[in-house]
């Protein structure tokens, strides 16, 4: 995969799985008594934490797998299933419980500061986003593409902050119909990404089977 294609894949798949637009209603629901300035401060911290978590896991994922004895094809298959579950919920215009449960949202409403949890983890940097970052890092061909991945993570986190910042004053600009249409389109794209990860895993397994243990 060339550099441009890799950057487009990384940026689009990360933005779709982080899905900051879908986090807006929960963000507002968990901060009903906070001022716009307090919401912006929480959003800034949450997006910084999101970028840090995704960069660390993408860079350290291979060593974590080695320590736990997990092969990359196994992780790709597991991750593709998680992403597919999220995509199916998005196609139904629903916020997936993979991102956060209703219990976590309710608990967040009772916290004085929701920036790190549950806003950053697991709403933005959830299992799906972490899995996607690790898989993209594994697909990177050389240092240039790995650096491009980190840039994409930072860019997606910045875009998430801008969206949450815009919503800090009430998100009256958000149309429910437009949100549902956007969620379904992004869900279809994410489903395609999940299937592609699954096909990559099957391809790697076939190569290993034909090569044999020796």
C-alpha positions as CSV (number, residue, x, y, z in Angstrom):
1,X,0.0,0.0,0.0
2,X,1.4,3.4,-1.0
3,X,1.8,6.3,1.4
4,X,-1.2,8.3,0.2
5,X,-3.5,5.2,0.3
6,X,-2.3,4.3,3.8
7,X,-2.9,7.8,5.2
8,X,-6.4,7.9,3.7
9,X,-7.1,4.5,5.2
10,X,-5.7,5.4,8.6
11,X,-7.5,8.8,8.9
12,X,-10.9,7.6,7.7
13,X,-11.0,4.4,9.7
14,X,-9.8,6.1,12.9
15,X,-12.3,8.9,12.5
16,X,-15.1,6.5,11.9
17,X,-14.3,4.3,14.9
18,X,-13.6,7.1,17.3
19,X,-16.9,8.7,16.1
20,X,-16.8,12.0,18.0
21,X,-20.2,13.1,16.5
22,X,-22.0,10.2,18.2
23,X,-20.3,11.1,21.5
24,X,-21.8,14.6,21.5
25,X,-25.2,13.7,23.0
26,X,-23.6,11.6,25.8
27,X,-21.0,14.4,26.4
28,X,-23.8,17.0,26.9
29,X,-25.9,14.6,29.0
30,X,-23.0,14.0,31.4
31,X,-22.3,17.7,31.9
32,X,-25.7,19.3,32.4
33,X,-24.5,21.8,35.1
34,X,-21.1,22.6,33.6
35,X,-20.4,25.9,31.9
36,X,-19.2,25.9,28.2
37,X,-15.7,26.8,29.4
38,X,-15.7,23.7,31.7
39,X,-17.0,21.5,28.9
40,X,-14.2,22.8,26.6
41,X,-11.6,22.1,29.2
42,X,-12.9,18.5,29.7
43,X,-13.0,18.0,25.9
44,X,-9.4,19.2,25.5
45,X,-8.1,16.9,28.2
46,X,-10.2,14.0,26.9
47,X,-8.8,14.4,23.3
48,X,-5.2,14.6,24.6
49,X,-5.7,11.4,26.6
50,X,-7.3,9.8,23.5
51,X,-4.3,10.6,21.3
52,X,-1.8,9.4,24.0
53,X,-3.7,6.1,24.5
54,X,-4.0,5.3,20.8
55,X,-0.3,6.2,20.1
56,X,1.0,4.1,23.0
57,X,-1.1,1.1,22.2
58,X,-0.4,1.3,18.4
59,X,3.4,1.4,19.2
60,X,3.4,-1.2,21.9
61,X,0.8,-3.6,20.6
62,X,3.3,-6.0,19.0
63,X,5.2,-6.4,22.3
64,X,2.0,-6.8,24.2
65,X,1.0,-9.6,21.8
66,X,4.4,-11.3,22.1
67,X,4.2,-11.2,25.9
68,X,0.7,-12.7,25.9
69,X,1.4,-15.2,23.1
70,X,-1.2,-13.7,20.7
71,X,-0.6,-13.9,17.0
72,X,-1.5,-11.0,14.7
73,X,-4.0,-13.0,12.6
74,X,-5.9,-13.9,15.8
75,X,-6.0,-10.3,16.9
76,X,-7.1,-9.2,13.4
77,X,-10.0,-11.6,13.5
78,X,-11.1,-10.6,17.0
79,X,-10.8,-6.9,16.1
80,X,-12.7,-7.2,12.9
81,X,-15.6,-8.8,14.9
82,X,-15.6,-5.9,17.4
83,X,-15.5,-3.4,14.5
84,X,-18.3,-5.2,12.7
85,X,-20.5,-5.1,15.9
86,X,-19.9,-1.3,16.1
87,X,-20.6,-0.9,12.4
88,X,-23.9,-2.8,12.7
89,X,-25.0,-0.5,15.5
90,X,-24.1,2.5,13.5
91,X,-26.1,1.2,10.5
92,X,-29.1,1.2,12.9
93,X,-28.2,4.7,14.0
94,X,-27.4,3.5,17.5
95,X,-24.5,4.3,19.8
96,X,-22.7,0.9,20.3
97,X,-22.2,-0.5,23.8
98,X,-18.6,-1.3,22.7
99,X,-18.0,2.5,23.0
100,X,-19.7,2.8,26.3
101,X,-22.7,1.3,28.2
102,X,-25.7,3.2,29.5
103,X,-24.4,2.5,33.0
104,X,-21.1,4.2,32.2
105,X,-22.9,7.2,30.8
106,X,-25.1,7.4,33.9
107,X,-22.1,7.1,36.2
108,X,-20.4,9.9,34.2
109,X,-23.3,12.2,34.8
110,X,-22.6,12.0,38.5
111,X,-18.9,12.8,38.2
112,X,-17.4,16.3,38.6
113,X,-14.9,15.7,35.8
114,X,-15.6,13.2,33.0
115,X,-12.6,14.0,30.8
116,X,-10.5,10.9,31.4
117,X,-13.3,8.5,32.1
118,X,-15.7,7.9,30.6
119,X,-15.2,10.5,27.8
120,X,-11.7,9.7,26.7
121,X,-11.8,6.0,27.8
122,X,-14.0,4.2,26.6
123,X,-16.1,6.7,24.6
124,X,-13.4,7.9,22.3
125,X,-10.5,5.6,22.8
126,X,-12.5,2.4,23.3
127,X,-11.6,-1.2,22.3
128,X,-12.5,-0.6,18.7
129,X,-10.3,2.5,18.3
130,X,-7.4,0.8,20.1
131,X,-7.7,-2.3,18.0
132,X,-7.8,-0.2,14.8
133,X,-4.7,1.7,15.8
134,X,-2.8,-1.5,16.5
135,X,-3.9,-3.1,13.2
136,X,-3.0,0.0,11.2
137,X,0.5,0.1,12.9
138,X,1.0,-3.5,11.9
139,X,0.1,-2.7,8.3
140,X,2.5,0.2,8.1
141,X,5.4,-0.3,5.7
142,X,8.3,1.4,7.2
143,X,8.9,4.3,9.6
144,X,7.3,6.9,7.2
145,X,3.9,5.2,7.4
146,X,4.2,4.7,11.2
147,X,4.8,8.4,11.6
148,X,1.9,9.1,9.3
149,X,-0.3,6.9,11.6
150,X,0.7,9.0,14.6
151,X,-0.1,12.2,12.7
152,X,-3.5,10.7,11.8
153,X,-4.2,9.8,15.4
154,X,-3.4,13.4,16.5
155,X,-5.4,14.8,13.6
156,X,-8.5,12.7,14.5
157,X,-8.1,13.7,18.2
158,X,-7.9,17.4,17.2
159,X,-11.0,17.0,15.0
160,X,-12.8,15.3,17.9
161,X,-11.9,18.3,20.2
162,X,-13.2,20.8,17.6
163,X,-16.5,18.9,17.4
164,X,-16.9,18.6,21.2
165,X,-15.9,22.3,21.5
166,X,-18.6,23.3,19.0
167,X,-21.1,21.2,21.0
168,X,-20.1,22.8,24.3
169,X,-22.8,25.5,24.0
170,X,-25.6,23.1,23.5
171,X,-25.1,21.5,20.0
172,X,-28.2,23.2,18.6
173,X,-26.5,22.9,15.2
174,X,-26.8,19.1,15.2
175,X,-29.8,17.8,13.2
176,X,-31.0,14.4,14.4
177,X,-31.8,13.4,10.8
178,X,-28.4,14.5,9.5
179,X,-26.8,12.6,12.5
180,X,-28.6,9.4,11.6
181,X,-27.7,9.6,7.9
182,X,-24.0,10.3,8.8
183,X,-24.0,7.4,11.3
184,X,-25.3,5.0,8.7
185,X,-22.8,6.1,6.0
186,X,-19.9,5.9,8.5
187,X,-21.2,2.5,9.7
188,X,-21.1,1.1,6.1
189,X,-17.5,2.4,5.7
190,X,-16.5,0.8,9.0
191,X,-18.1,-2.5,8.1
192,X,-16.0,-2.5,4.9
193,X,-12.9,-1.8,7.0
194,X,-13.8,-4.6,9.4
195,X,-14.3,-7.1,6.5
196,X,-11.0,-6.0,5.0
197,X,-9.2,-6.7,8.3
198,X,-10.8,-10.1,8.4
199,X,-9.7,-10.9,4.9
200,X,-6.1,-9.8,5.7
201,X,-6.1,-12.2,8.7
202,X,-7.4,-15.1,6.6
203,X,-4.7,-14.4,3.9
204,X,-2.0,-14.4,6.6
205,X,-3.3,-17.7,8.0
206,X,-3.3,-19.3,4.6
207,X,0.3,-18.3,4.1
208,X,1.2,-19.8,7.5
209,X,-0.7,-23.0,6.7
210,X,1.0,-23.5,3.4
211,X,4.5,-22.8,4.8
212,X,4.0,-25.3,7.6
213,X,5.7,-25.5,10.9
214,X,9.2,-25.6,9.3
